Amino acid sequence: MKTHSYLLLVFAFSVFSIACGSKTSNKNENNRGYNHSYYSDDEYDEDDYGENDYSDCGYEDGIYSATVDYFNPETGYSATYTLDVEVEDCQVVQINFPNGGWLDEDYIDAADLDEDGSTTVYGEEGKEYIIQIDE
C-alpha cells in the first residue's frame, strides 16, 4: 500500500511539472513574453495621447526611397544602392529592387527605424543592409 501511495505521489508531481513547464513555454512563445490578454487593445496600442506606439519614428506606413549599403560577409562584397523600402509600423519590412524583385520577411528580418530614418536589416547568411531613408 505504501508503494502505491509513493507511485501516485510521483505521478501527480510529474503531471504537475509537465503542466507548469508547458505554461511557461507558451508564455515565452507569445510576442516578447508579454501576455497580451491582460491588456485591452486600446491600452496596449495607444499611448496617453491616443496615438499608436508606431508614430515615434516619424514615418508613416508606405514606400520610401532609401540609400542602402549592402554587405555580404561570406564574399566580402559591398555596394551602395538607391532602392525603395517598405515601412510598416515603423519597421522596414521589405526592400524593393528596380527589376521588380524584392526581399521580404522570407529573406530579411524586419528592423525598427529610428527617428532619423536609419536602421540595419539582416538577411540570409549574415547579409547586412544599412538603410537610410532619403529626405
OpenMM code with the backbone's topology and positions (N, CA, C; nanometers):
from openmm import Vec3, app, unit

residues = "MET LYS THR HIS SER TYR LEU LEU LEU VAL PHE ALA PHE SER VAL PHE SER ILE ALA CYS GLY SER LYS THR SER ASN LYS ASN GLU ASN ASN ARG GLY TYR ASN HIS SER TYR TYR SER ASP ASP GLU TYR ASP GLU ASP ASP TYR GLY GLU ASN ASP TYR SER ASP CYS GLY TYR GLU ASP GLY ILE TYR SER ALA THR VAL ASP TYR PHE ASN PRO GLU THR GLY TYR SER ALA THR TYR THR LEU ASP VAL GLU VAL GLU ASP CYS GLN VAL VAL GLN ILE ASN PHE PRO ASN GLY GLY TRP LEU ASP GLU ASP TYR ILE ASP ALA ALA ASP LEU ASP GLU ASP GLY SER THR THR VAL TYR GLY GLU GLU GLY LYS GLU TYR ILE ILE GLN ILE ASP GLU".split()
positions = [
    Vec3(0.0816, -0.1186, 0.0000),
    Vec3(0.0000, 0.0000, 0.0000),
    Vec3(0.0872, 0.1268, 0.0000),
    Vec3(0.1975, 0.1209, 0.0765),
    Vec3(0.2897, 0.2333, 0.0824),
    Vec3(0.3517, 0.2608, -0.0555),
    Vec3(0.3826, 0.1552, -0.1307),
    Vec3(0.4405, 0.1693, -0.2643),
    Vec3(0.3420, 0.2367, -0.3589),
    Vec3(0.2136, 0.1993, -0.3506),
    Vec3(0.1123, 0.2607, -0.4372),
    Vec3(0.0984, 0.4093, -0.4068),
    Vec3(0.1015, 0.4482, -0.2822),
    Vec3(0.0918, 0.5899, -0.2445),
    Vec3(0.2125, 0.6663, -0.2978),
    Vec3(0.3303, 0.6071, -0.2851),
    Vec3(0.4529, 0.6702, -0.3356),
    Vec3(0.4462, 0.6889, -0.4865),
    Vec3(0.4034, 0.5862, -0.5606),
    Vec3(0.3921, 0.5955, -0.7063),
    Vec3(0.2883, 0.6997, -0.7465),
    Vec3(0.1754, 0.7043, -0.6741),
    Vec3(0.0731, 0.8035, -0.7029),
    Vec3(0.1270, 0.9441, -0.6804),
    Vec3(0.2045, 0.9649, -0.5747),
    Vec3(0.2651, 1.0938, -0.5462),
    Vec3(0.3643, 1.1338, -0.6568),
    Vec3(0.4469, 1.0408, -0.7004),
    Vec3(0.5438, 1.0676, -0.8079),
    Vec3(0.4696, 1.1002, -0.9370),
    Vec3(0.3649, 1.0265, -0.9691),
    Vec3(0.2858, 1.0519, -1.0899),
    Vec3(0.2230, 1.1914, -1.0841),
    Vec3(0.1624, 1.2272, -0.9692),
    Vec3(0.0997, 1.3581, -0.9550),
    Vec3(0.2037, 1.4699, -0.9716),
    Vec3(0.3214, 1.4543, -0.9112),
    Vec3(0.4270, 1.5538, -0.9241),
    Vec3(0.4722, 1.5682, -1.0695),
    Vec3(0.4840, 1.4560, -1.1410),
    Vec3(0.5251, 1.4585, -1.2823),
    Vec3(0.4239, 1.5331, -1.3666),
    Vec3(0.2962, 1.5042, -1.3459),
    Vec3(0.1914, 1.5731, -1.4219),
    Vec3(0.1941, 1.7223, -1.3906),
    Vec3(0.2098, 1.7583, -1.2643),
    Vec3(0.2170, 1.8979, -1.2244),
    Vec3(0.3365, 1.9673, -1.2900),
    Vec3(0.4512, 1.9019, -1.2914),
    Vec3(0.5724, 1.9592, -1.3513),
    Vec3(0.5553, 1.9817, -1.5000),
    Vec3(0.4964, 1.8859, -1.5683),
    Vec3(0.4743, 1.8984, -1.7129),
    Vec3(0.3773, 2.0118, -1.7401),
    Vec3(0.2694, 2.0204, -1.6627),
    Vec3(0.1705, 2.1263, -1.6826),
    Vec3(0.2325, 2.2636, -1.6607),
    Vec3(0.3122, 2.2785, -1.5581),
    Vec3(0.3767, 2.4074, -1.5319),
    Vec3(0.4786, 2.4406, -1.6398),
    Vec3(0.5508, 2.3416, -1.6874),
    Vec3(0.6510, 2.3643, -1.7926),
    Vec3(0.5868, 2.4090, -1.9216),
    Vec3(0.4727, 2.3514, -1.9587),
    Vec3(0.4090, 2.3918, -2.0842),
    Vec3(0.3502, 2.5311, -2.0718),
    Vec3(0.3048, 2.5716, -1.9522),
    Vec3(0.2551, 2.7064, -1.9329),
    Vec3(0.3662, 2.8073, -1.9555),
    Vec3(0.4838, 2.7790, -1.9034),
    Vec3(0.5974, 2.8690, -1.9189),
    Vec3(0.6371, 2.8807, -2.0644),
    Vec3(0.6403, 2.7705, -2.1380),
    Vec3(0.6826, 2.7784, -2.2776),
    Vec3(0.5805, 2.8535, -2.3608),
    Vec3(0.4519, 2.8427, -2.3310),
    Vec3(0.3523, 2.9198, -2.4056),
    Vec3(0.3699, 3.0681, -2.3818),
    Vec3(0.4013, 3.1058, -2.2577),
    Vec3(0.4236, 3.2470, -2.2289),
    Vec3(0.5421, 3.2987, -2.3076),
    Vec3(0.6497, 3.2208, -2.3166),
    Vec3(0.7685, 3.2646, -2.3890),
    Vec3(0.7461, 3.2684, -2.5386),
    Vec3(0.6561, 3.1854, -2.5912),
    Vec3(0.6290, 3.1883, -2.7333),
    Vec3(0.5496, 3.3118, -2.7722),
    Vec3(0.4761, 3.3686, -2.6777),
    Vec3(0.3993, 3.4881, -2.7040),
    Vec3(0.4949, 3.6017, -2.7378),
    Vec3(0.4473, 3.7016, -2.8085),
    Vec3(0.5288, 3.8127, -2.8535),
    Vec3(0.6100, 3.8728, -2.7399),
    Vec3(0.7396, 3.8570, -2.7395),
    Vec3(0.8339, 3.9098, -2.6428),
    Vec3(0.8000, 3.8695, -2.5007),
    Vec3(0.7260, 3.7597, -2.4824),
    Vec3(0.6973, 3.7115, -2.3494),
    Vec3(0.5833, 3.7833, -2.2795),
    Vec3(0.5228, 3.8855, -2.3415),
    Vec3(0.4120, 3.9556, -2.2794),
    Vec3(0.2853, 3.8741, -2.2950),
    Vec3(0.2030, 3.8739, -2.1961),
    Vec3(0.0732, 3.8103, -2.2066),
    Vec3(-0.0262, 3.9200, -2.2393),
    Vec3(-0.0575, 3.9374, -2.3687),
    Vec3(-0.1416, 4.0465, -2.4150),
    Vec3(-0.2851, 4.0349, -2.3659),
    Vec3(-0.3257, 3.9182, -2.3151),
    Vec3(-0.4626, 3.9044, -2.2691),
    Vec3(-0.4900, 3.9934, -2.1479),
    Vec3(-0.3862, 4.0417, -2.0797),
    Vec3(-0.4059, 4.1301, -1.9664),
    Vec3(-0.4367, 4.2727, -2.0093),
    Vec3(-0.4158, 4.3062, -2.1335),
    Vec3(-0.4352, 4.4423, -2.1813),
    Vec3(-0.5449, 4.4448, -2.2861),
    Vec3(-0.6263, 4.5482, -2.2818),
    Vec3(-0.7210, 4.5659, -2.3919),
    Vec3(-0.6429, 4.6222, -2.5090),
    Vec3(-0.6986, 4.6160, -2.6281),
    Vec3(-0.6300, 4.6675, -2.7464),
    Vec3(-0.5966, 4.8151, -2.7306),
    Vec3(-0.6890, 4.8930, -2.6707),
    Vec3(-0.6652, 5.0358, -2.6544),
    Vec3(-0.5484, 5.0623, -2.5603),
    Vec3(-0.5409, 4.9883, -2.4491),
    Vec3(-0.4332, 5.0094, -2.3530),
    Vec3(-0.2984, 4.9730, -2.4124),
    Vec3(-0.2930, 4.8684, -2.4900),
    Vec3(-0.1661, 4.8188, -2.5418),
    Vec3(-0.1161, 4.8995, -2.6594),
    Vec3(-0.2042, 4.9398, -2.7507),
    Vec3(-0.1619, 5.0024, -2.8750),
    Vec3(-0.1538, 5.1539, -2.8695),
    Vec3(-0.2145, 5.2167, -2.7713),
    Vec3(-0.2171, 5.3617, -2.7708),
    Vec3(-0.1462, 5.4166, -2.6489),
    Vec3(-0.0819, 5.5314, -2.6683),
    Vec3(-0.0187, 5.5964, -2.5552),
    Vec3(-0.1159, 5.6975, -2.4940),
    Vec3(-0.0682, 5.7825, -2.4044),
    Vec3(-0.1549, 5.8769, -2.3336),
    Vec3(-0.2226, 5.9772, -2.4256),
    Vec3(-0.1722, 5.9960, -2.5466),
    Vec3(-0.2279, 6.0939, -2.6377),
    Vec3(-0.3185, 6.0314, -2.7429),
    Vec3(-0.3421, 5.9013, -2.7331),
    Vec3(-0.4298, 5.8344, -2.8276),
    Vec3(-0.3623, 5.7965, -2.9575),
    Vec3(-0.2312, 5.8162, -2.9664),
    Vec3(-0.1584, 5.7788, -3.0867),
    Vec3(-0.0975, 5.6422, -3.0651),
    Vec3(-0.0847, 5.5648, -3.1747),
    Vec3(-0.0245, 5.4327, -3.1550),
    Vec3(0.1256, 5.4452, -3.1326),
    Vec3(0.1852, 5.3401, -3.0779),
    Vec3(0.3263, 5.3420, -3.0434),
    Vec3(0.4177, 5.3563, -3.1646),
    Vec3(0.3661, 5.3332, -3.2844),
    Vec3(0.4500, 5.3331, -3.4024),
    Vec3(0.4772, 5.4731, -3.4560),
    Vec3(0.4105, 5.5742, -3.4032),
    Vec3(0.4291, 5.7099, -3.4546),
    Vec3(0.5627, 5.7693, -3.4087),
    Vec3(0.6328, 5.7045, -3.3180),
    Vec3(0.7553, 5.7596, -3.2619),
    Vec3(0.8665, 5.7798, -3.3639),
    Vec3(0.8716, 5.6984, -3.4674),
    Vec3(0.9816, 5.7115, -3.5629),
    Vec3(0.9597, 5.8270, -3.6599),
    Vec3(0.8361, 5.8737, -3.6748),
    Vec3(0.8085, 5.9851, -3.7641),
    Vec3(0.7808, 5.9444, -3.9075),
    Vec3(0.7730, 5.8153, -3.9367),
    Vec3(0.7475, 5.7686, -4.0731),
    Vec3(0.6169, 5.6900, -4.0767),
    Vec3(0.5277, 5.7335, -4.1623),
    Vec3(0.4003, 5.6646, -4.1813),
    Vec3(0.4252, 5.5371, -4.2620),
    Vec3(0.3305, 5.4458, -4.2590),
    Vec3(0.3390, 5.3267, -4.3430),
    Vec3(0.3429, 5.3684, -4.4890),
    Vec3(0.4298, 5.3040, -4.5671),
    Vec3(0.4388, 5.3358, -4.7093),
    Vec3(0.5730, 5.2976, -4.7675),
    Vec3(0.5936, 5.3416, -4.8908),
    Vec3(0.7172, 5.3144, -4.9645),
    Vec3(0.8024, 5.4416, -4.9647),
    Vec3(0.9312, 5.4244, -4.9326),
    Vec3(1.0237, 5.5367, -4.9273),
    Vec3(1.1494, 5.5045, -5.0067),
    Vec3(1.2059, 5.6074, -5.0696),
    Vec3(1.3357, 5.5940, -5.1349),
    Vec3(1.4422, 5.5967, -5.0257),
    Vec3(1.5406, 5.5079, -5.0392),
    Vec3(1.6436, 5.4986, -4.9358),
    Vec3(1.7786, 5.4658, -4.9965),
    Vec3(1.8829, 5.5080, -4.9271),
    Vec3(2.0186, 5.4661, -4.9591),
    Vec3(2.0439, 5.3385, -4.8807),
    Vec3(2.0848, 5.2339, -4.9517),
    Vec3(2.1050, 5.1034, -4.8889),
    Vec3(2.2501, 5.0618, -4.9094),
    Vec3(2.3231, 5.0488, -4.7998),
    Vec3(2.4594, 4.9978, -4.8031),
    Vec3(2.4516, 4.8479, -4.7780),
    Vec3(2.4905, 4.7697, -4.8768),
    Vec3(2.4818, 4.6241, -4.8706),
    Vec3(2.6187, 4.5656, -4.8403),
    Vec3(2.6213, 4.4610, -4.7546),
    Vec3(2.7462, 4.3909, -4.7267),
    Vec3(2.7189, 4.2424, -4.7125),
    Vec3(2.7983, 4.1608, -4.7862),
    Vec3(2.7900, 4.0158, -4.7762),
    Vec3(2.9187, 3.9672, -4.7086),
    Vec3(2.9083, 3.9211, -4.5831),
    Vec3(3.0294, 3.8809, -4.5106),
    Vec3(3.0954, 3.7557, -4.5668),
    Vec3(3.0203, 3.6714, -4.6372),
    Vec3(3.0790, 3.5488, -4.6936),
    Vec3(3.1724, 3.5783, -4.8094),
    Vec3(3.1375, 3.6797, -4.8891),
    Vec3(3.2190, 3.7114, -5.0066),
    Vec3(3.3029, 3.8378, -4.9886),
    Vec3(3.2651, 3.9193, -4.8884),
    Vec3(3.3333, 4.0466, -4.8686),
    Vec3(3.2819, 4.1553, -4.9611),
    Vec3(3.1823, 4.1255, -5.0438),
    Vec3(3.1283, 4.2222, -5.1400),
    Vec3(3.0431, 4.3265, -5.0678),
    Vec3(3.0599, 4.4515, -5.1069),
    Vec3(2.9755, 4.5588, -5.0557),
    Vec3(2.9435, 4.6549, -5.1685),
    Vec3(2.8296, 4.7192, -5.1583),
    Vec3(2.7863, 4.8151, -5.2602),
    Vec3(2.6817, 4.9065, -5.1979),
    Vec3(2.6624, 5.0218, -5.2607),
    Vec3(2.5607, 5.1168, -5.2165),
    Vec3(2.4605, 5.1362, -5.3286),
    Vec3(2.3316, 5.1295, -5.2920),
    Vec3(2.2225, 5.1406, -5.3886),
    Vec3(2.1213, 5.2437, -5.3400),
    Vec3(2.0447, 5.2989, -5.4335),
    Vec3(1.9254, 5.3753, -5.4003),
    Vec3(1.8085, 5.2861, -5.4364),
    Vec3(1.7326, 5.2447, -5.3350),
    Vec3(1.6229, 5.1496, -5.3530),
    Vec3(1.5003, 5.1984, -5.2778),
    Vec3(1.3861, 5.1442, -5.3131),
    Vec3(1.2639, 5.1701, -5.2380),
    Vec3(1.2534, 5.0678, -5.1260),
    Vec3(1.2115, 5.1144, -5.0080),
    Vec3(1.1878, 5.0260, -4.8949),
    Vec3(1.0451, 5.0463, -4.8473),
    Vec3(0.9859, 4.9397, -4.7982),
    Vec3(0.8502, 4.9480, -4.7464),
    Vec3(0.8554, 4.9541, -4.5943),
    Vec3(0.7834, 5.0523, -4.5392),
    Vec3(0.7778, 5.0727, -4.3951),
    Vec3(0.6378, 5.0392, -4.3455),
    Vec3(0.6319, 4.9568, -4.2417),
    Vec3(0.5070, 4.9256, -4.1733),
    Vec3(0.5335, 4.9322, -4.0239),
    Vec3(0.4509, 5.0066, -3.9535),
    Vec3(0.4619, 5.0163, -3.8079),
    Vec3(0.6030, 5.0529, -3.7635),
    Vec3(0.6629, 5.1494, -3.8320),
    Vec3(0.7977, 5.1990, -3.8006),
    Vec3(0.9063, 5.0932, -3.8167),
    Vec3(0.8822, 4.9967, -3.9030),
    Vec3(0.9837, 4.8956, -3.9336),
    Vec3(1.0002, 4.8846, -4.0845),
    Vec3(1.1242, 4.8648, -4.1282),
    Vec3(1.1477, 4.8315, -4.2684),
    Vec3(1.1169, 4.6833, -4.2821),
    Vec3(1.0164, 4.6519, -4.3655),
    Vec3(0.9720, 4.5137, -4.3804),
    Vec3(1.0025, 4.4567, -4.5183),
    Vec3(1.0395, 4.5438, -4.6131),
    Vec3(1.0671, 4.4958, -4.7485),
    Vec3(1.1620, 4.5913, -4.8186),
    Vec3(1.2524, 4.5343, -4.8975),
    Vec3(1.3436, 4.6113, -4.9820),
    Vec3(1.3084, 4.5764, -5.1260),
    Vec3(1.2788, 4.6787, -5.2073),
    Vec3(1.2379, 4.6579, -5.3470),
    Vec3(1.3519, 4.6937, -5.4419),
    Vec3(1.3644, 4.6146, -5.5485),
    Vec3(1.4677, 4.6367, -5.6489),
    Vec3(1.4056, 4.6888, -5.7781),
    Vec3(1.4818, 4.7651, -5.8563),
    Vec3(1.4283, 4.8244, -5.9792),
    Vec3(1.3787, 4.7217, -6.0816),
    Vec3(1.4293, 4.5988, -6.0761),
    Vec3(1.3893, 4.4981, -6.1743),
    Vec3(1.2581, 4.4295, -6.1371),
    Vec3(1.1939, 4.4743, -6.0278),
    Vec3(1.0680, 4.4141, -5.9850),
    Vec3(1.0836, 4.3121, -5.8747),
    Vec3(1.2051, 4.2771, -5.8399),
    Vec3(1.2275, 4.1828, -5.7303),
    Vec3(1.2221, 4.2523, -5.5959),
    Vec3(1.2206, 4.1740, -5.4893),
    Vec3(1.2176, 4.2298, -5.3553),
    Vec3(1.2675, 4.1284, -5.2532),
    Vec3(1.3011, 4.1804, -5.1385),
    Vec3(1.3334, 4.0986, -5.0218),
    Vec3(1.2299, 4.1314, -4.9155),
    Vec3(1.1607, 4.0295, -4.8676),
    Vec3(1.0610, 4.0495, -4.7632),
    Vec3(1.0915, 3.9575, -4.6458),
    Vec3(0.9923, 3.9332, -4.5604),
    Vec3(1.0158, 3.8554, -4.4379),
    Vec3(1.0676, 3.7148, -4.4641),
    Vec3(1.0582, 3.6665, -4.5873),
    Vec3(1.1164, 3.5368, -4.6199),
    Vec3(1.2693, 3.5432, -4.6275),
    Vec3(1.3246, 3.6628, -4.6469),
    Vec3(1.4685, 3.6773, -4.6684),
    Vec3(1.5378, 3.7724, -4.5716),
    Vec3(1.4595, 3.8620, -4.5093),
    Vec3(1.5176, 3.9591, -4.4157),
    Vec3(1.4336, 3.9643, -4.2885),
    Vec3(1.4961, 4.0117, -4.1822),
    Vec3(1.4256, 4.0371, -4.0571),
    Vec3(1.3844, 4.1835, -4.0551),
    Vec3(1.2578, 4.2100, -4.0245),
    Vec3(1.2121, 4.3481, -4.0125),
    Vec3(1.2956, 4.4182, -3.9062),
    Vec3(1.3185, 4.5482, -3.9249),
    Vec3(1.4014, 4.6228, -3.8307),
    Vec3(1.3390, 4.7584, -3.8017),
    Vec3(1.3473, 4.8012, -3.6770),
    Vec3(1.2910, 4.9285, -3.6343),
    Vec3(1.3684, 5.0454, -3.6924),
    Vec3(1.2938, 5.1450, -3.7416),
    Vec3(1.3538, 5.2702, -3.7865),
    Vec3(1.3740, 5.3612, -3.6667),
    Vec3(1.4832, 5.4362, -3.6660),
    Vec3(1.4971, 5.5388, -3.5634),
    Vec3(1.4364, 5.6687, -3.6166),
    Vec3(1.4367, 5.7719, -3.5358),
    Vec3(1.3731, 5.8982, -3.5750),
    Vec3(1.4441, 5.9659, -3.6915),
    Vec3(1.5663, 5.9248, -3.7248),
    Vec3(1.6402, 5.9802, -3.8384),
    Vec3(1.6173, 5.9009, -3.9666),
    Vec3(1.5363, 5.7937, -3.9592),
    Vec3(1.5094, 5.7114, -4.0770),
    Vec3(1.6195, 5.6115, -4.1068),
    Vec3(1.6926, 5.5700, -4.0046),
    Vec3(1.8027, 5.4748, -4.0218),
    Vec3(1.7714, 5.3431, -3.9526),
    Vec3(1.8233, 5.2357, -4.0103),
    Vec3(1.8150, 5.1048, -3.9477),
    Vec3(1.9123, 5.0112, -4.0166),
    Vec3(1.9353, 4.8978, -3.9550),
    Vec3(2.0134, 4.7916, -4.0166),
    Vec3(1.9256, 4.6681, -4.0225),
    Vec3(1.9133, 4.6135, -4.1431),
    Vec3(1.8322, 4.4940, -4.1669),
    Vec3(1.9277, 4.3790, -4.1940),
    Vec3(1.9011, 4.2654, -4.1320),
    Vec3(1.9847, 4.1476, -4.1526),
    Vec3(1.9086, 4.0454, -4.2347),
    Vec3(1.9811, 3.9853, -4.3284),
    Vec3(1.9214, 3.8869, -4.4170),
    Vec3(1.9864, 3.7515, -4.4035),
    Vec3(1.9525, 3.6679, -4.4992),
    Vec3(2.0057, 3.5316, -4.5020),
    Vec3(2.1578, 3.5329, -4.5036),
    Vec3(2.2150, 3.4314, -4.4392),
    Vec3(2.3596, 3.4089, -4.4401),
    Vec3(2.4384, 3.5307, -4.3923),
    Vec3(2.3795, 3.6107, -4.3011),
    Vec3(2.4500, 3.7236, -4.2422),
    Vec3(2.4583, 3.8483, -4.3274),
    Vec3(2.3885, 3.8502, -4.4405),
    Vec3(2.3907, 3.9700, -4.5250),
    Vec3(2.3349, 4.0877, -4.4464),
    Vec3(2.3928, 4.2045, -4.4701),
    Vec3(2.3586, 4.3236, -4.3938),
    Vec3(2.3191, 4.4360, -4.4892),
    Vec3(2.2091, 4.5040, -4.4534),
    Vec3(2.1584, 4.6156, -4.5320),
    Vec3(2.1437, 4.7348, -4.4375),
    Vec3(2.2330, 4.8320, -4.4492),
    Vec3(2.2234, 4.9537, -4.3681),
    Vec3(2.1397, 5.0519, -4.4481),
    Vec3(2.0276, 5.0907, -4.3913),
    Vec3(1.9272, 5.1686, -4.4653),
    Vec3(1.9162, 5.3079, -4.4051),
    Vec3(1.9150, 5.4074, -4.4952),
    Vec3(1.8904, 5.5467, -4.4570),
    Vec3(1.7828, 5.5999, -4.5514),
    Vec3(1.6657, 5.6293, -4.4979),
    Vec3(1.5607, 5.6846, -4.5819),
    Vec3(1.6026, 5.8228, -4.6275),
    Vec3(1.5889, 5.8473, -4.7592),
    Vec3(1.6268, 5.9755, -4.8177),
    Vec3(1.5200, 6.0795, -4.7845),
    Vec3(1.5657, 6.1977, -4.7503),
    Vec3(1.4721, 6.3076, -4.7154),
    Vec3(1.4406, 6.3890, -4.8368),
] * unit.nanometer
topology = app.Topology()
chain = topology.addChain("A")
for resn in residues:
    res = topology.addResidue(resn, chain)
    for name in ("N", "CA", "C"):
        topology.addAtom(name, app.Element.getBySymbol(name[0]), res)
